[in-house]
């Protein structure tokens, strides 16, 4: 795991850096006294977690957190500050943790234990289709992105993930995927090609079991899908912090599901 520590006060920077190194199980810890230098680093390297001071000249920790999330929404943000009045602001930028200085080793270890635990949960489930629906739609198995021959095949998977295990008939799927086109035999035939491509993509990744087929309908098995949207509904704080109202933004039909996230929290 790659961790950065950012604080404009040298003593505080060294202190938090030392605690993170002592608490971290594996990976690399880099220290930055300048927020913009940390952001430049994050644009070239994946940052899994960032421990940030809040009050810094030029760019505040809150601004840096937002910029880091823009680069990688999965980056965990932990604020380490001398002031407690920023807690609500920290929540607004989807922070994972909030530590008051002087931070203690057990506090830092607790935050890292939570982050490591979330990463292990995904790593120990081989063959699971990991899906990102916030900020876009991507799907992978064991760290390898699924490869689709047709863009509609990818959209069909997104639709099935959105339905969370409920079956979708051929006619229903066509009405969503081609909302402006009348249902016809040629459309039904093309949909069969789209569905076959989806099956092939999952089979090539060793995850064909995630697709549940019955006569004239398709569904996914939610137990074989690790989706940020599913974890959000379950109340997982990492998923809740990652959501910015941008659920499956490429697909207009997904707008109807946004209300379920508002009701969930």
C-alpha positions in Angstrom: 0.0 0.0 0.0 1.3 3.4 -0.9 0.7 6.1 1.7 1.5 9.8 1.7 1.7 12.2 4.7 1.2 15.9 4.1 1.8 18.6 6.7 3.5 22.0 6.4 4.9 21.8 10.0 8.2 19.8 9.9 7.9 18.3 13.4 4.3 17.3 12.8 5.2 15.8 9.4 8.0 13.7 10.9 5.8 12.7 13.8 2.8 11.5 11.7 5.2 9.9 9.2 6.9 7.9 12.0 3.6 6.7 13.4 2.3 5.6 9.9 5.5 3.7 9.2 5.3 2.0 12.6 1.6 1.1 12.1 1.8 0.2 8.4 2.0 -3.5 7.6 3.5 -3.2 4.1 4.1 -0.6 1.4 5.8 2.8 1.2 5.2 6.0 3.1 6.2 9.3 1.6 6.2 12.7 3.4 5.4 16.1 1.8 5.5 19.5 3.3 3.9 21.1 0.2 0.4 20.1 -0.8 1.0 20.7 -4.5 4.1 18.5 -4.4 1.9 15.7 -2.9 -0.7 16.2 -5.6 1.9 16.1 -8.4 3.2 12.8 -6.9 -0.4 11.4 -6.8 -0.9 12.2 -10.5 2.0 9.9 -11.3 1.6 7.2 -8.7 -1.4 5.4 -7.2 -2.0 6.6 -3.6 -4.0 4.2 -1.4 -4.2 6.4 1.7 -3.3 10.1 2.5 -2.8 11.5 6.0 -3.4 15.2 5.6 -3.1 18.3 7.8 -6.0 20.7 7.2 -4.7 24.2 7.7 -1.8 24.6 5.2 -0.8 27.7 3.1 -1.5 27.8 -0.6 -3.8 24.7 -0.6 -5.7 23.5 2.4 -5.9 19.9 3.3 -9.6 19.9 2.3 -8.8 21.2 -1.1 -6.0 18.7 -1.5 -8.3 15.9 -0.4 -10.8 16.8 -3.1 -8.0 16.9 -5.7 -6.7 13.5 -4.6 -10.2 12.1 -4.9 -10.5 13.5 -8.3 -7.3 11.7 -9.3 -8.4 8.4 -7.6 -11.8 8.1 -5.9 -10.5 5.0 -4.0 -7.9 7.0 -2.1 -8.6 6.9 1.6 -8.3 10.3 3.2 -7.4 10.6 6.9 -7.2 14.1 8.4 -4.8 14.8 11.2 -5.4 18.2 12.7 -5.3 20.2 15.9 -8.8 21.5 15.3 -12.1 19.6 15.7 -14.3 22.2 13.9 -13.5 20.7 10.5 -15.2 17.3 11.1 -18.3 18.2 9.0 -16.1 19.5 6.2 -14.0 16.3 6.3 -17.2 14.3 5.9 -18.2 16.4 2.9 -15.0 15.4 1.0 -15.5 11.7 1.8 -12.8 11.3 4.5 -12.2 7.9 5.9 -10.9 9.1 9.2 -10.3 12.2 11.4 -7.5 12.3 14.0 -6.8 15.1 16.4 -3.2 16.0 17.1 -1.2 14.9 18.8 -2.1 11.6 17.1 -1.4 8.4 18.9 0.0 5.2 17.5 -3.2 3.3 18.3 -5.2 5.9 16.5 -3.1 5.6 13.3 -3.1 1.8 13.6 -6.9 1.8 13.9 -7.3 3.8 10.7 -4.8 1.6 8.8 -6.4 -1.6 10.1 -9.7 -0.5 8.6 -8.1 0.3 5.3 -6.2 -2.9 5.1 -9.3 -4.8 6.1 -11.2 -3.4 3.2 -8.4 -4.2 0.7 -8.1 -7.8 2.1 -11.8 -8.4 1.7 -11.6 -7.8 -2.0 -8.3 -9.7 -2.4 -9.4 -12.9 -0.7 -12.4 -13.4 -3.1 -10.9 -14.7 -6.3 -13.3 -15.0 -9.2 -15.6 -12.2 -7.9 -16.5 -9.5 -10.4 -15.5 -6.2 -8.8 -17.6 -3.4 -10.2 -17.3 0.4 -9.9 -20.5 2.3 -10.5 -19.6 5.7 -8.9 -17.9 8.1 -11.3 -18.2 5.7 -14.3 -18.6 2.0 -14.9 -15.7 -0.4 -14.8 -15.7 -4.2 -14.1 -12.7 -6.4 -13.4 -12.0 -9.9 -12.1 -8.8 -10.6 -10.0 -7.5 -7.1 -11.0 -8.0 -7.7 -14.8 -10.6 -5.5 -16.6 -13.3 -7.4 -18.4 -13.0 -7.1 -22.2 -16.1 -6.6 -24.2 -16.5 -6.7 -28.0 -19.5 -4.4 -27.9 -20.2 -1.4 -25.8 -23.8 -2.6 -25.4 -22.5 -5.7 -23.7 -20.8 -3.6 -21.0 -24.0 -1.5 -20.7 -26.0 -4.7 -20.3 -23.8 -5.8 -17.4 -24.3 -2.3 -15.8 -28.0 -2.7 -16.2 -27.9 -6.2 -14.5 -25.8 -4.8 -11.7 -28.3 -2.0 -11.2 -31.1 -4.5 -10.9 -29.2 -6.3 -8.1 -30.2 -9.8 -8.9 -33.7 -9.1 -10.3 -34.3 -10.8 -13.7 -34.5 -8.7 -16.9 -36.4 -10.1 -19.9 -35.1 -9.6 -23.4 -37.9 -7.1 -24.1 -37.2 -5.1 -21.0 -33.5 -5.0 -21.7 -34.0 -3.8 -25.2 -36.4 -1.1 -24.0 -33.6 0.2 -21.8 -30.6 -0.3 -24.1 -32.4 1.1 -27.2 -34.9 3.4 -25.6 -35.8 5.3 -28.8 -36.1 2.2 -31.1 -39.2 0.1 -31.5 -38.9 -3.5 -30.4 -38.4 -5.8 -33.4 -37.1 -9.2 -34.4 -33.8 -7.7 -35.6 -33.4 -5.8 -32.3 -34.1 -9.1 -30.4 -31.5 -10.9 -32.6 -28.9 -8.3 -32.0 -29.6 -8.4 -28.2 -28.8 -12.1 -28.3 -25.4 -11.3 -29.7 -24.9 -8.7 -27.0 -25.8 -11.2 -24.3 -23.5 -13.8 -25.8 -20.6 -11.3 -25.8 -21.3 -10.6 -22.1 -21.3 -14.4 -21.3 -18.0 -14.8 -23.3 -16.4 -11.9 -21.4 -17.3 -13.3 -18.0 -16.3 -16.9 -19.1 -12.9 -15.7 -20.3 -12.3 -14.2 -16.8 -13.5 -17.3 -15.0 -16.6 -15.6 -13.7 -19.4 -17.0 -15.9 -21.3 -18.1 -12.7 -22.0 -14.4 -12.0 -24.5 -14.4 -14.9 -27.8 -16.2 -14.1 -29.7 -17.3 -17.3 -33.2 -18.5 -17.5 -35.7 -18.7 -20.4 -35.9 -15.2 -22.0 -34.3 -13.4 -19.1 -31.0 -12.6 -17.5 -29.8 -11.6 -14.0 -26.6 -11.5 -12.0 -25.9 -13.3 -8.7 -25.2 -10.4 -6.3 -23.2 -12.8 -4.1 -20.6 -12.9 -6.9 -20.5 -9.1 -7.5 -18.4 -6.7 -5.3 -20.0 -3.4 -6.2 -19.4 0.0 -4.6 -23.2 0.7 -5.0 -24.1 -2.6 -3.1 -21.7 -1.7 -0.3 -23.1 1.8 -0.1 -26.6 0.5 0.4 -25.2 -1.9 3.1 -23.8 1.2 4.9 -20.1 0.5 4.2 -18.3 3.8 5.2 -15.7 3.6 2.4 -18.5 3.3 -0.3 -20.6 6.0 1.4 -17.6 8.3 1.3 -16.9 7.6 -2.3 -20.4 8.5 -3.6 -20.8 12.0 -5.0 -24.1 11.7 -6.8 -22.4 10.3 -9.9 -23.9 6.8 -10.2 -23.4 5.3 -13.6 -23.2 8.7 -15.2 -22.8 7.5 -18.8 -26.3 5.8 -18.8 -29.4 8.0 -18.7 -31.6 5.1 -17.4 -29.5 5.0 -14.2 -31.0 8.3 -13.1 -34.0 6.5 -11.8 -31.9 4.6 -9.3 -30.2 7.6 -7.7 -33.2 8.1 -5.4 -32.4 4.7 -3.7 -29.0 6.1 -2.6 -30.7 9.2 -1.2 -33.1 7.1 0.8 -30.4 4.7 2.0 -28.5 7.5 3.9 
